[in-house]
């Protein structure tokens, strides 16, 4: 079974990845001129931000969980 520390480390890695993907999606949206591609990248960015929220909630739950 994983330890609380292992879960925390894993969730931190996932959080960093999701935050990076949100930033990169925004950067790509800012770089393109095509409105369809821009909207597509902005939808991806919003999905990634939603994922960030999920990971933060998982982190919160794992911190309050009993061993």
C-alpha positions as a printed Julia matrix, in Angstrom:
67×3 Matrix{Float64}:
   0.0    0.0     0.0
   1.21   3.51   -0.78
   2.13   5.84    2.04
   0.56   9.26    2.48
   3.94  10.75    1.5
   3.99   8.72   -1.73
   0.51   9.92   -2.64
   1.5   13.5    -1.88
   4.6   13.25   -4.07
   2.58  11.68   -6.89
  -0.14  14.34   -6.7
   2.47  17.11   -6.73
   3.96  15.69   -9.92
   0.54  15.49  -11.54
  -0.3   19.02  -10.36
   2.89  20.4   -11.92
   2.12  18.62  -15.19
  -1.47  19.89  -15.34
  -0.4   23.45  -14.51
   2.28  23.32  -17.2
  -0.2   22.02  -19.76
  -2.62  24.85  -18.92
   0.15  27.43  -19.38
   1.36  25.91  -22.63
  -2.16  25.67  -24.04
  -2.68  29.36  -23.25
   0.65  30.25  -24.85
  -0.24  28.35  -28.01
  -3.66  30.02  -28.15
  -1.93  33.39  -27.88
   0.42  32.53  -30.75
  -2.09  31.44  -33.39
  -4.2   33.66  -35.59
  -6.75  31.09  -36.71
  -9.86  31.63  -34.54
 -10.87  27.94  -34.61
  -7.45  26.76  -33.47
  -7.35  29.52  -30.85
 -10.72  28.42  -29.45
  -9.64  24.79  -29.5
  -6.49  25.59  -27.51
  -8.49  27.68  -25.05
 -10.86  24.75  -24.49
  -7.86  22.53  -23.79
  -6.52  25.15  -21.38
  -9.84  25.2   -19.5
  -9.81  21.4   -19.31
  -6.31  21.49  -17.87
  -7.36  24.1   -15.29
 -10.25  21.85  -14.32
  -7.78  18.99  -13.91
  -5.69  21.22  -11.63
  -8.77  21.6    -9.44
  -9.3   17.84   -9.35
  -5.71  17.22   -8.31
  -5.88  19.88   -5.61
  -9.03  18.23   -4.26
  -7.32  14.83   -4.26
  -4.4   16.36   -2.4
  -6.76  17.89    0.16
  -8.56  14.59    0.65
  -5.33  12.63    1.01
  -4.06  15.09    3.63
  -7.17  14.68    5.75
  -7.47  10.91    5.3
  -6.66   8.71    8.23
  -3.86   6.21    7.86
